[in-house]
Amino acid sequence: MLSRVADSLFWMSRYMERADGILRMLKINYASSQDDIQEFSWKPVLRIFTFLTDEEATGLAKDTRAVLQFMVTDKDNPNSVLNVVTQARENARSVQDHITKEMWQCLNDFYHTVRQERLIYLLQKEDPITVLDTLIREGLLYYGTTDVTMARGEGNSFINIGKLLERAIQSADILDIKFSDLNYQLDKPADTTYWKYMLMSISGYELYLKTYRSGFEAKKVMEQIILNENFPRSVLYSVTHLHKYFSRLKNNSNSISFNEIDFMIGKLESKIRFSTPDSIIDEGLHHYLTETKSALFQIGSTLSKNYFGNS
């Protein structure tokens, strides 16, 4: 496969995963903001998904409607859903011969939906959940269509590598930011709704209730998001499956590049797999997550250099 094609498929998938993560986070945090209008702040969401300075984020964080407009339809925000989906579509458009017609149709429909001018009015004046649900469904349609129509070749591997790398970074980022609000004190009691909404924002609430019967505890929340192999958005699940899809790219012509990245992914996977909640606490949660994110960024950078021809 041409490096240009692999690059476009990889970034198409990363952008779509980013759009999905932003929309889910916005929906659940909007619900949370209605429960706690006085104390709620959008600053954690802005820290995770934007490039705003701390001062800029603080100034915007109390205005729910302004945040929603900024995160969904603002053309000047490079990480708005509008711009992220536009980037995904542009990458898909350049490799239409390598994706299915159904996938292209899904992305094109999503793009035209998020560009509608009426979304700005709906986000400002009506119930924004309607808008967010509509956009989330567009993303789910893309995921389902990709899964049932895309051939299981190199292209599919690069799509999944992009998705899983983005997901692992997101989960680590969300955990890091949310625990930073508690100064990384895992024994510090937090309001039940704090953990409930956090888990709901990454679709982990129901699994948590089925796995842990003793109520919400910071240590168990951390364990699920980092170490639970059955949770599709956990860091371990994402890295394990990233390794699986990357292993399919091995061939006789790329053994040196493959071995370098395979070692990097395997090293990170082993570190996470053999971690325990107690060992993470001993190392320091923030340090552990920072090291994990650094390793993930390094994997992405090396992949770009060796497989996409970007130095």
Helices and strands as residue ranges (DSSP letters): H 3-35, H 43-49, H 54-60, H 64-72, H 81-93, G 96-98, H 101-114, H 118-125, H 128-149, H 154-180, H 192-201, H 205-211, H 218-227, H 235-247, H 255-273, H 277-283, H 285-307
